Every structure is written in structure tokens, then in C-alpha cells.
Amino acid sequence: MSANCIFCKIIKKEIPAEIIFEDENVLAFKDLNPQAPFHFLVIPKQHLETVNDLQTNSEIGGKVISTAAKIAEKFGFSESGYRTIFNCNKDGGQEVFHLHLHLLGGRKLNWPPG
């Protein structure tokens, strides 16, 4: 855990979030600035800063992705479609430096995203 990381504070329940899934490895919660009817963040409880850290922690990446698929199924948009996004570093659009997957669904998602 990182003392200054907002997502670590959510994991420790120091900051409130609308949690939709939690187990011993991952936490998922609603995004505060949703870009689709369903916009959730799936994060590992282990503090990893970027996708680059999955090179030596690939198992947790699989857990984050499989959790996103379970959530999409739970909320009923696994068949109609959804998008998963990992932003990596500043030029990739990452704002919080704790690995997180954006899960968006509930509407047709256009390409390219921007």
C-alpha cells in the first residue's frame, strides 16, 4: 500500500466508494466521472503503479481482467459488449498511479475512443 494513493485509501476504506465487488485480491467500484451507463474501475489490492508492473506480477493482471468479465456478466452487458481499458503513464492518459482497469458498458461504444 502507498500512503498517498487514493485507490489504496479506498481499499483501506479511508475514502468512501460505491464498491460493487471485493475479494482478497481485487476491488471494483463505480467511477466518479462515468463515461458510459456502467463505468467501473477494477483495481488490485496490491499497489502496482502501471501496467508495466504486470511484467513481474502477471497473475494479478489476470485476476483484474477476469473480475471485469464477471462484473460485465453480472450487470448484463457481457453479450451486448463492453470495453476494458488500461491507461499507462501520463501520455497514455493515466491520472492515478495505481494500476486500474476501466470497465465501460451499457451503450454502443464508438471507435476510436479519442
PyMOL commands that set and color helices and strands:
alter all, ss='L'
color gray80, all
select helices_A, chain A and resi 6-11+51-55+58-74+90-92
alter helices_A, ss='H'
color red, helices_A
select strands_A, chain A and resi 19-22+26-30+38-44+82-85+101-105
alter strands_A, ss='S'
color yellow, strands_A
deselect
rebuild
show_as cartoon
